[in-house]
Amino acid sequence: MNILFRQAAAVAAICMLVLSPVRAQNFPAHSIEWVVPYAAGGGTDVVARTLGQPFAAALGQSVVIVNKPGAATNIGADYLARSKPDGYVVMTADTGTLAANPYLYQKLPFNPETDLVSVGLTVRFPMILVTRPDFPAKNLQEFIAWAKKQPNPVSYGTPGSGSPHHLATELFAELAAVSLSHIPYKGAAPAVQDVMGGQVPFMFVDSATGYPFITSGKLKAIGVASPQRLNSFPDVPTMSEQGLKGFEAYAWQGLVVSKDTPADVITVLNKALQVALSNPEARARLTAMGLEITPSTPAQMTEFVISERKKWGAVIKASGIKVD
């Protein structure tokens, strides 16, 4: 019996060695479903559709964008986690999905650490501290000084509780030692409108959302939360330049698949993703939106996610943010 078992195991191992390359060579044999866990028309949807065309060309199969919004990306992520692990369903996962939600929600229907597997990073949206055009502060030092003089905590807007914008502002409050009061909105657009109208003094806006308002002069950019100045806003200094050393905050995204997806299939997907990210037309459109293109290997994405989960988990615990 033991001999038969060993023989069967040996045959199975040989079959795996033989079939693995064949599987990769045959993948993909039909269309790929790209899940976007947000509504159509938003920044995440635009990124997926921009990359979807060159991604499909590189794979030699069509790519169908499917929107599954709700519950801060958890609906889409749960759908992916339950999908067959064959590489035919991929999803855009972001800061919330992989780094923040494990701390924001008491219970998730899936495990972000084990059920979602990295394919590669795509883009990141740098955060920019913005105010109305006639706001008295002209730079970060003046803004912090103004905030500290206020008799009550300074209000700020975000697209919602637990959003990357919310987390960035909480980290800013900690590092700048200012007292703030959070006003969550249902999306970035109404928050931006209230900042422009003066109902809320400031917010951290992502570069894609803020770009048209900053370039048109409807919002004043005080500083960007990235290590270097942005190509789309070369005259706006970084927060670090202005004295807030080490402050970095992004809304970032990457492509993931469900656990147990074969490694060789992930390799095929990653190679196609690199082709899409290097496509001149796609790059031009993404950078015009103020995005930074961030190609990576699956391992590099996993390492990055772990560091981001640690960083934002500490911020969430310190500030006591909960969304359920």
Secondary structure as UniProt FT lines:
FT   HELIX           2..26
FT   STRAND          32..36
FT   TURN            40..41
FT   HELIX           43..59
FT   STRAND          63..67
FT   HELIX           71..73
FT   HELIX           74..81
FT   STRAND          89..94
FT   HELIX           96..100
FT   HELIX           101..104
FT   TURN            112..115
FT   STRAND          116..131
FT   TURN            133..134
FT   HELIX           140..149
FT   STRAND          154..158
FT   TURN            161..162
FT   HELIX           164..176
FT   STRAND          180..184
FT   HELIX           188..197
FT   STRAND          202..206
FT   HELIX           207..215
FT   TURN            216..217
FT   STRAND          220..224
FT   TURN            231..232
FT   TURN            234..235
FT   TURN            239..243
FT   TURN            245..246
FT   STRAND          250..258
FT   TURN            259..260
FT   HELIX           263..277
FT   HELIX           280..288
FT   TURN            289..290
FT   STRAND          292..293
FT   HELIX           298..319
//
